[in-house]
Amino acid sequence: MTGEALIVLENVNKWFGPLHVLQDVDLTVERGEVVVVIGPSGSGKSTLCRAINRLEPIDSGSITFDGTPLPAEGRPLARLRSEVGMVFQSFNLFAHKTILQNVMLGPVKVRKEKPAAARERAMALLERVGIASQADKFPAQLSGGQQQRVAIARALAMQPKALLFDEPTSALDPEMVGEVLDVMTSLAKEGMTMVVVTHEMGFARHAAKRVVFMADGQLVEQAPPAEFFANPKSDRAKDFLSKILTH
Amino acid sequence: MTEFLNVLTDHWSLFGQGFGNTVKLFLIAGVGCLVLGVLLGAFRVSPIPALRWFGATYVNIVRNTPLTLVFAFLVFAAPKLDVNFDYFTAAAVALTVYTAAFICEVVRSGVNTVAPGQAEAARALGLSFGQVLLEVVLPQALRAMVPPLMSVMIAMLKNTTVAAGFSVVEAGAIPAYMAEFGEPQFYVLLWIAIGFLVLITPLVLLQRVLERKLAVAR
């Protein structure tokens, strides 16, 4: 762990009313690193992921992205978000736009790229995730797995410095999980910086450089996947793993 | 029957002038209240508290004020503040200001029908608040907005008749003139009702077309 830090969370706290969802969280993600965040439901994993591009504002502490503290609402925040791709559990493709338009929107409206150039890159990205033949369809006409692959292409179209995945396979039918994880694995191999909140332990094992275990809003332990799965140190992690790995 | 028809044909120019002004008022106030209403609706869903407060306050004050009072303010009170409109302009402004409050609420409820994830995904791409609204949220909100929007527009078209009370010769002013000519009031009112039906029918057809065109698969 000697790389250059890209995402740095220090002493981050967040409350939802009386609920302390993030408690003194410290986390550093290096450039090119793949960090998988696991933990029981309600442990604050998604909130942590969403805090990194300020979809959830935090109450105290600091988050720094590529050397710059997260700005408050406004243009600087929009600029920062354009550098951090996000993939959601429920895909959130724009329902009134075609697949191609979904992928082109960011580059054309935010980056002010020429539509022709944006279209060319969008098609190349759709090709890459295997959906190019569906480019003129609307999101509702695609399967969940296909929609999620489009969502990844949409995030990649902004040429982000990092990608955040908030439970990207949790809303998918089991037979579609693989096609999405395949795309994510190939991104990880290419050196994309990724923070992945997931319940897919297989993905954590083979694609993560580091596994972060969260429980009750705290970052309980972190270790390389081989070490974490073979030898969890905390009781919470042992308990969690025993529940999910015995089936 | 001839008597009924004569009421219209004998006073063609009065009916023409009256309904002409009604249509003019409707079109001017229609564009005005759409622009102002969408702007206020954007205020009400904006991330800036001061704008949200302004939008809410505007709606609460203007929507709760009787239209005749809004007219009276513009026609009688505004000149005291050295703002001088002619009667027609005052009527157009009154209708715009009043109807915008209702449009604002239509916009807001339309926006509420769009899944929050749509705006989140747009923000995550780095779109500005205005872009999120114009590119992603409003186009999807429009579908839910069309029926109440048309109701508000139809109500506004009929509200133009209030202008008759403030010296504007529009459809609502016709009966008073006709009474002076000694024409039977019942027929006059019937013709005016028919006139409004004719004006409103295209709006109803437009609503159908829009609803069909905006149908989005989710």
Interface residues (C-beta under 8 A of the other chain):
Chain A: N53 L55 E73 R75 A78 R79 L80 R81 S82 E83 V84 G85 M86 F88 S90 N92 L93 F94 A95 H96 L105 G106 K109 V110 F138 A140 Q141 A151 R154 A155 M158
Chain B: P47 I48 A115 G117 Q118 E120 A121 A122 R123 A124 L125 G126 L127 S128 Q131 E135 V136 P139 Q140 V216 A217 R218
